[in-house]
Amino acid sequence: MRAALLIALLAACDPAWGVQVHLRDPASGAPVADATVAVACKDDGGLYPVGWMRKSDAAGDGRVFDLGWQWPVGCDLYVAKPGYETQWIRYRDLCPNGPSHCDRVFAFDLMMVRD
């Protein structure tokens, strides 16, 4: 029993970074489901070899989380769905003071602008 409690306590201390978004349509205020929420990282050649991606649910909520002590350095946040303009939040806007002074978790309430 004590071993299970110790394991549960240690698991609760795992470092994690992530983003949660709530997406709405500007005209109706309705949730935007099935939008892609992605964290993408460029390599030195300008390609995106690393990334995380999920879809928003019926309530317009989307989450991307992973283990780590900080938001991935140089990685941008994208929210995209056909019929809407892609939302792009650059790393330099998320972490203007660099990785050592950057939040690990972000939350955004976004209006998805129609194309």
QUIUR-V798885 format. One record per backbone hydrogen bond with DSSP energy under -0.5 kcal/mol. CO is the residue of the C=O (numbers start at 1). NH is the residue of the N-H. If there is no record, write none. Layout:
BEGIN
CO_NH + CO_NH
END
This chain:
BEGIN
1_5 + 2_6 + 3_7 + 4_8 + 5_9 + 6_10 + 7_11 + 8_12 + 9_13 + 10_13 + 11_14 + 15_68 + 17_66 + 18_106 + 19_64 + 20_108 + 21_62 + 22_110 + 23_32 + 24_112 + 25_29 + 30_25 + 31_33 + 35_37 + 35_56 + 36_38 + 36_80 + 37_54 + 38_40 + 38_78 + 39_52 + 40_76 + 41_50 + 43_46 + 47_43 + 47_49 + 50_41 + 52_39 + 54_37 + 56_34 + 57_60 + 60_23 + 61_57 + 62_21 + 64_19 + 66_17 + 72_75 + 74_42 + 76_40 + 77_89 + 78_38 + 79_87 + 80_36 + 81_84 + 83_115 + 87_79 + 88_90 + 89_77 + 90_93 + 90_94 + 91_95 + 95_98 + 98_101 + 99_102 + 104_18 + 106_20 + 108_22 + 108_110 + 110_24 + 110_112 + 111_113 + 112_26 + 113_85
END
